[in-house]
Amino acid sequence: MLNKKRRLGRNINAIKVGEKLELTKKVEDKDILLYLGLTDDANPLFIQHDYASQTPFKKPIVPHIMITGFITGAISKYLPGPGSSIVNQNLQFPKPLYHYGSIKLLLETLIVDEAKHYIELKVEGTDEFDNVVVEGTIGICPPHELKPIAYKTGTFENF
């Protein structure tokens, strides 16, 4: 693992205002069970059909923090990519995303501030019926360009 050089995302000077990323994620039972197991979140609105059927939602919904996780995963993988760090977020969830639903995420670069090493993305997510299930903005510190570290007999470049 130490020998493998990891690919970093794009440097801030390679990111332009107006760039877009679109991706779709289908929410399966395994996704919700992994989330619930990891967080120990036992909210009946997320897992109990009998409880959820008596609420205005009528059926179990996907936890909002899972939707946020899909967004942060897209940032870490694609825009700007590996090595990025989220510094702020402002997200609203106007409609629920239901179990077995799909979310189509659209991320668009709004701000690129090279002096502050900061970009801001507009976020919008819709379900398979075009209902907006998440919208807002996320501020990101893109990956920094790293210099090799001299390590005794050579260069230590595993990151």
N, C-alpha and C positions, 0 to 999 in steps of 0.2 A: 504494500500500500504506500510506503514511503517513496518508492521509486516512481510511482505514477504521478505525472504532472496533471493537475486539475485545470480544466478550462474555466476561465473567468468570463463573466458577461462583458458587455460593451462598455468602453470608457465613456465618460460624460461628453467628450468632444465628438463622439460618433453618434450621439442621440440628437434628433431634431424634433422641434415642435411639430405636432400634427401626425407623428408616427402612430400607427394603430396595430393592435394585436387583438385577434378574435379567436376564441376557442369555445368548445362546447364540452360539457361534462354531464354524464348521466349519473344520477345518484342511485346507488344500489344498496340493498340491505347491509352488505359487508362494510360499506363506507360508514353507515350510521352506527353499526355495532362496534367498529374500530374506534370511532369517536367516543362513544359512550364508555367503552372499556378503558380508554386512555384517560378520560376526564373524570370518570366516576359520576357523571351527570345522569341522574335518574328522573329527569323531568318527564312526567307522564304525557305531556304534550308531544314529546318526541318519539315515544315508544308504545303507548297504550291506545289501541284503536278504540276501545270502549270509552275511555275518558275523552279522547279527542273528538269523538263523534257527538259529544254533548256540549262542545264549545262552538263558538262562531266559526272555527276553522274546519269543523266537520270530519277531519282526519288528521293523522300525525303529520307534523311539519319537520323540515330539515332544520337543525339548530343553526342559528344565524352565524355563530362563530365558525361553523363548518364552511359556510359560504365564504366568509372572510378567509378561511384557509385555502379555498380554491383560488382566490384572488392572489394571496401572497405566494402560493405555489407557482402561479403564472409569472409573477414578478421574478421569483428566484430562478425559474427555468429559462424565461424568454426575454422579458423586457424590464430592466436591462439585462438580467441574467444572473448567473452564479457570482456570489461575492457582494450582492446588493444587501442593503439594510433599510428596513422601513423605519422612518423617523416620526411620522404622524399619519393619522387616518381620520377621515370624517365620512362615515357610511350611514345610510338610512336603508331601512328594509320595509318599503311601503306595502308589499304583498308577500304572503308566505310562499316558500317553495315546498312542495309536497314530496313525500316518499315516492320513489320511482320516477320522479320528474327529471327534466334536463334543464341545465342552466347554460345560456349562451352569454359569455362574458365578452365585453368590448372594453379594452383599455386604450386610452389615447393620451399622448404626451401633450400637456398643457404648458408647462414651464420647464425650461432648461437654464439653470443658473450655474455657470461654470465656476464663478468666483466662490460660491458657497458650496460647490460640489453637491448640488441638489436638483432633483427633477420632481415634477408633480404630474400624476396621472389622473385623468378623469376615468371613473369606473361606472359602467352600467351593465347590469345582468338582467336578462329576461328569461322567463320560463318558456316552455314549448307552445304556450298560447299567447306569447308576446306581452305578458304582464311583467312590469318592472318589479323585480324582487330584491334588487340592491342597486344603489346609486350613491355617488359621492366622489371623494378625492383621496389619494394616498400620496404622501411625500416620501421620497426615497433618496438615499445616499447610494449612488451607483458604485460598482467596484472600483477600488483604487488600483492604479497600475503599480505593480510591485517590482522592486529591484531585487536581483539575486542576493542571497545571503552567503557570504564566504564561510565555509565550514571545514576547517583543518585541511583536508586533502582535496578539496574541490568545491563545487557549488552545491548548495542544498536547496533544490528547487522542487519541493513536493506540493507547493500550493500555487 
